[in-house]
Amino acid sequence: METMTTKEAAAHIGVCVNTLRKYVHEEELPVLRFPGRRKWTFRKDLVDEWVKKRSQPEVVVMSAERTPKDYGKLRVLTP
């Protein structure tokens, strides 16, 4: 099991550290947090799995309501 620091994880997926923090808080990127420590630890296999899952296209059938989570997904409009 290979682990990465915050900077290493950000470099691994090609984003800045602030974007990585946003992914943890808003996009459910898996992170290990240990009691009494402020540093985050990322497991490389879990980060790779998260990136692979996010890179798969999704089809969403549109309804009257839109949510911010629907942004960027393929949409199918129904009559």
C-alpha beads as a LAMMPS data file, in Angstrom:
LAMMPS data file: protein, C-alpha beads

79 atoms
78 bonds

1 atom types
1 bond types

-500.0 500.0 xlo xhi
-500.0 500.0 ylo yhi
-500.0 500.0 zlo zhi

Masses

1 110.0

Atoms # bond

1 1 1 0.000 0.000 0.000
2 1 1 1.637 3.176 -1.230
3 1 1 0.723 6.444 0.487
4 1 1 1.154 10.047 -0.603
5 1 1 1.226 13.432 1.084
6 1 1 -1.125 16.215 0.015
7 1 1 1.450 17.714 -2.365
8 1 1 2.280 14.321 -3.869
9 1 1 -1.405 13.464 -4.365
10 1 1 -2.062 16.830 -6.027
11 1 1 0.877 16.287 -8.385
12 1 1 -0.268 12.712 -9.059
13 1 1 -3.676 13.809 -10.376
14 1 1 -2.378 17.046 -11.907
15 1 1 -4.106 19.703 -9.799
16 1 1 -3.004 22.283 -7.252
17 1 1 -3.245 21.625 -3.506
18 1 1 -6.289 23.888 -3.080
19 1 1 -8.182 21.971 -5.784
20 1 1 -7.257 18.712 -4.063
21 1 1 -8.702 20.046 -0.788
22 1 1 -11.896 20.978 -2.652
23 1 1 -12.119 17.443 -4.054
24 1 1 -11.815 16.018 -0.528
25 1 1 -14.539 18.268 0.884
26 1 1 -16.975 18.461 -2.047
27 1 1 -16.245 15.559 -4.398
28 1 1 -15.597 12.794 -1.832
29 1 1 -11.958 12.093 -2.663
30 1 1 -10.873 9.455 -0.108
31 1 1 -8.346 10.643 2.476
32 1 1 -6.941 9.121 5.657
33 1 1 -7.055 11.324 8.729
34 1 1 -5.384 10.168 11.901
35 1 1 -6.459 11.433 15.346
36 1 1 -4.166 14.096 16.734
37 1 1 -2.535 14.813 13.377
38 1 1 -3.347 17.632 11.011
39 1 1 -1.763 16.061 7.929
40 1 1 -3.758 14.104 5.383
41 1 1 -2.527 10.834 3.916
42 1 1 -3.759 9.566 0.556
43 1 1 -3.624 5.934 -0.540
44 1 1 -2.479 5.793 -4.161
45 1 1 -4.805 2.914 -5.069
46 1 1 -7.879 4.724 -3.679
47 1 1 -6.971 7.967 -5.482
48 1 1 -6.496 6.086 -8.769
49 1 1 -9.845 4.335 -8.291
50 1 1 -11.568 7.693 -7.581
51 1 1 -10.046 9.247 -10.730
52 1 1 -11.102 6.246 -12.835
53 1 1 -14.661 6.424 -11.462
54 1 1 -14.862 10.163 -12.156
55 1 1 -13.568 9.769 -15.714
56 1 1 -16.448 7.469 -16.710
57 1 1 -19.253 9.363 -18.499
58 1 1 -22.664 9.413 -16.832
59 1 1 -26.028 9.856 -18.493
60 1 1 -28.579 11.833 -16.502
61 1 1 -32.225 12.083 -17.512
62 1 1 -33.115 15.721 -17.014
63 1 1 -36.000 16.704 -14.820
64 1 1 -37.391 20.123 -14.000
65 1 1 -34.819 20.614 -11.222
66 1 1 -31.088 20.923 -11.745
67 1 1 -28.498 20.574 -9.044
68 1 1 -24.866 21.698 -9.074
69 1 1 -23.840 18.015 -8.996
70 1 1 -25.399 17.582 -12.482
71 1 1 -22.901 20.015 -14.021
72 1 1 -20.664 18.371 -16.618
73 1 1 -22.683 15.174 -17.015
74 1 1 -24.205 14.034 -20.276
75 1 1 -27.876 14.937 -20.301
76 1 1 -30.740 13.240 -22.089
77 1 1 -33.760 15.461 -22.556
78 1 1 -37.109 13.721 -22.396
79 1 1 -40.223 15.135 -24.071

Bonds

1 1 1 2
2 1 2 3
3 1 3 4
4 1 4 5
5 1 5 6
6 1 6 7
7 1 7 8
8 1 8 9
9 1 9 10
10 1 10 11
11 1 11 12
12 1 12 13
13 1 13 14
14 1 14 15
15 1 15 16
16 1 16 17
17 1 17 18
18 1 18 19
19 1 19 20
20 1 20 21
21 1 21 22
22 1 22 23
23 1 23 24
24 1 24 25
25 1 25 26
26 1 26 27
27 1 27 28
28 1 28 29
29 1 29 30
30 1 30 31
31 1 31 32
32 1 32 33
33 1 33 34
34 1 34 35
35 1 35 36
36 1 36 37
37 1 37 38
38 1 38 39
39 1 39 40
40 1 40 41
41 1 41 42
42 1 42 43
43 1 43 44
44 1 44 45
45 1 45 46
46 1 46 47
47 1 47 48
48 1 48 49
49 1 49 50
50 1 50 51
51 1 51 52
52 1 52 53
53 1 53 54
54 1 54 55
55 1 55 56
56 1 56 57
57 1 57 58
58 1 58 59
59 1 59 60
60 1 60 61
61 1 61 62
62 1 62 63
63 1 63 64
64 1 64 65
65 1 65 66
66 1 66 67
67 1 67 68
68 1 68 69
69 1 69 70
70 1 70 71
71 1 71 72
72 1 72 73
73 1 73 74
74 1 74 75
75 1 75 76
76 1 76 77
77 1 77 78
78 1 78 79
